[in-house]
């Protein structure tokens, strides 16, 4: 899935809490944005293995949520949002295609690495590849309700993310041809 889809997933998850306790909305949103993006910082390393924890991430997310529930503050809620969204990012990567630049060719059976079982989780291809039309639809569907809850500069960030998602989805299949050989 697109990084923006992961961010919108996190924002949608924290939106009900942000609605109930609006004084923590910015902390929750920033945490969700960071958590949605952070796992993909491993693009330059072993992508979907180095910073993706689809199973083990739950062991961090649950205690982080517990701490935030017992001692709610901007830092605890932001950290809980980071942990939950990063875990959701890693876990949901199994719903998409494989690791390759052109996953529509279904060449690999590696979606995301499970550090607990020490094996790759196979791609389910419910969302065929990042930037697929269904990925853009999910991103927009998740972003729209967050526009109701979050306001100010976050509205601009969400709207910008929707625009980036749609442009990326329009260009995604062409990007492979434009990518230098050394990146593949």
C-alpha positions as CSV (number, residue, x, y, z in Angstrom):
1,X,0.0,0.0,0.0
2,X,1.0,3.6,-0.4
3,X,2.6,5.4,2.5
4,X,-0.4,7.8,2.4
5,X,-2.8,4.9,2.8
6,X,-0.9,3.8,5.9
7,X,-1.0,7.4,7.3
8,X,-4.7,7.6,6.6
9,X,-5.3,4.3,8.3
10,X,-3.5,5.6,11.4
11,X,-5.4,8.9,11.3
12,X,-8.7,7.0,11.0
13,X,-7.8,4.8,14.0
14,X,-7.0,7.7,16.3
15,X,-9.8,10.0,15.0
16,X,-12.5,8.7,17.5
17,X,-10.1,9.4,20.4
18,X,-9.2,12.8,19.0
19,X,-12.9,13.5,18.7
20,X,-13.6,12.6,22.3
21,X,-10.5,14.4,23.7
22,X,-9.8,17.2,21.2
23,X,-7.0,18.6,23.3
24,X,-4.9,15.6,22.3
25,X,-5.9,15.7,18.6
26,X,-2.6,17.2,17.3
27,X,-0.5,14.7,19.4
28,X,-2.6,11.8,18.1
29,X,-2.4,13.0,14.5
30,X,1.3,13.6,14.6
31,X,1.8,10.2,16.1
32,X,-0.3,8.5,13.5
33,X,1.5,10.3,10.7
34,X,4.9,9.3,12.0
35,X,3.8,5.8,12.7
36,X,2.3,5.5,9.2
37,X,5.5,6.6,7.5
38,X,8.3,5.2,9.8
39,X,8.3,1.6,8.7
40,X,9.1,2.6,5.1
41,X,12.3,4.3,6.2
42,X,13.8,0.9,5.6
43,X,13.4,1.4,1.8
44,X,17.2,2.0,1.7
45,X,17.9,-1.1,3.8
46,X,16.0,-4.5,3.6
47,X,12.6,-3.1,2.8
48,X,9.7,-4.6,4.7
49,X,12.1,-6.5,6.9
50,X,14.3,-4.0,8.8
51,X,11.6,-1.7,10.3
52,X,8.4,-3.7,9.6
53,X,7.2,-5.8,12.6
54,X,3.8,-7.3,11.6
55,X,3.6,-9.6,14.6
56,X,6.2,-8.3,17.1
57,X,4.9,-4.8,16.7
58,X,1.7,-5.7,18.6
59,X,3.9,-6.4,21.7
60,X,4.9,-2.7,21.6
61,X,1.5,-1.3,20.5
62,X,-0.6,-2.9,23.3
63,X,1.5,-1.7,26.3
64,X,1.8,1.8,24.6
65,X,-2.0,2.0,24.4
66,X,-2.3,0.8,28.0
67,X,0.1,3.5,29.3
68,X,-1.8,6.1,27.3
69,X,-5.1,4.9,28.8
70,X,-3.7,5.0,32.3
71,X,-1.7,8.2,32.0
72,X,-3.2,10.2,29.1
73,X,-0.9,13.1,28.0
74,X,0.3,14.4,24.7
75,X,3.5,12.3,24.8
76,X,1.9,9.1,25.8
77,X,-0.9,9.4,23.3
78,X,1.5,10.3,20.5
79,X,3.7,7.4,21.3
80,X,0.7,5.0,21.4
81,X,-0.4,6.4,18.0
82,X,3.1,5.8,16.6
83,X,3.2,2.3,17.9
84,X,-0.3,1.3,16.8
85,X,0.0,2.9,13.3
86,X,3.5,1.4,12.7
87,X,2.2,-2.0,13.6
88,X,-0.8,-1.6,11.4
89,X,1.4,-0.5,8.6
90,X,3.6,-3.6,8.9
91,X,0.7,-6.0,9.3
92,X,-1.3,-4.5,6.4
93,X,1.6,-4.8,4.0
94,X,0.7,-8.4,3.8
95,X,-2.6,-7.4,2.2
96,X,-0.8,-5.9,-0.8
97,X,1.6,-7.2,-3.5
98,X,5.2,-8.2,-3.1
99,X,8.4,-6.3,-2.7
100,X,9.4,-5.7,-6.3
101,X,9.1,-2.5,-8.2
102,X,6.5,-4.1,-10.5
103,X,4.4,-6.3,-8.2
104,X,1.6,-6.6,-10.7
105,X,3.8,-9.3,-12.3
106,X,3.3,-11.4,-9.1
107,X,7.0,-12.5,-9.1
108,X,7.6,-12.9,-5.4
109,X,5.9,-14.5,-2.5
110,X,7.4,-12.1,0.0
111,X,5.2,-9.3,1.4
112,X,6.6,-8.6,4.8
113,X,9.0,-10.3,7.2
114,X,7.7,-11.9,10.4
115,X,10.6,-11.6,12.9
116,X,8.8,-13.9,15.4
117,X,8.5,-16.9,13.1
118,X,11.6,-15.9,11.1
119,X,9.9,-16.2,7.7
120,X,8.3,-14.0,5.1
121,X,4.5,-13.6,5.1
122,X,3.1,-14.1,1.6
123,X,1.3,-11.2,-0.2
124,X,-2.5,-11.6,-0.2
125,X,-2.8,-9.1,-3.1
126,X,-6.2,-7.7,-2.0
127,X,-4.6,-4.4,-2.9
128,X,-2.6,-5.6,-5.9
129,X,0.2,-3.1,-5.5
130,X,1.0,0.2,-4.0
131,X,-0.7,2.9,-6.0
132,X,-3.3,0.5,-7.5
133,X,-6.7,2.0,-8.1
134,X,-8.1,0.1,-5.1
135,X,-5.3,1.5,-3.0
136,X,-6.2,5.0,-4.0
137,X,-9.9,4.3,-3.2
138,X,-9.0,3.0,0.3
139,X,-6.7,6.0,0.9
140,X,-9.5,8.4,0.0
141,X,-12.1,6.5,1.9
142,X,-9.9,6.6,5.1
143,X,-9.0,10.2,4.6
144,X,-12.5,11.7,4.3
145,X,-13.7,11.0,7.8
146,X,-10.4,12.3,9.3
147,X,-11.2,15.7,7.6
148,X,-14.3,15.9,9.9
149,X,-12.3,15.3,13.1
150,X,-9.0,17.1,12.5
151,X,-8.7,20.8,11.6
152,X,-6.2,23.6,11.1
153,X,-2.9,22.6,9.4
154,X,-3.9,18.9,9.7
155,X,-6.7,19.5,7.2
156,X,-4.1,20.8,4.7
157,X,-1.8,17.8,5.4
158,X,-4.7,15.4,4.8
159,X,-5.9,17.1,1.7
160,X,-2.3,17.2,0.4
161,X,-1.9,13.5,1.1
162,X,-5.1,12.8,-0.8
163,X,-3.7,14.8,-3.8
164,X,-0.4,12.9,-3.6
165,X,-2.2,9.6,-3.4
166,X,-4.3,10.3,-6.5
167,X,-1.3,11.6,-8.6
168,X,0.8,8.6,-7.5
169,X,-1.9,6.2,-8.4
170,X,-2.3,7.8,-11.8
171,X,1.5,7.5,-12.5
172,X,2.4,4.4,-10.5
173,X,2.8,1.9,-13.4
174,X,4.8,4.4,-15.4
175,X,7.2,5.0,-12.6
176,X,8.9,1.6,-13.1
177,X,10.0,2.7,-16.6
178,X,11.3,6.0,-15.3
179,X,13.2,4.4,-12.4
180,X,17.0,4.1,-12.9
181,X,18.3,0.5,-13.1
182,X,20.4,0.9,-10.0
183,X,17.3,1.3,-7.9
184,X,15.6,-1.9,-8.9
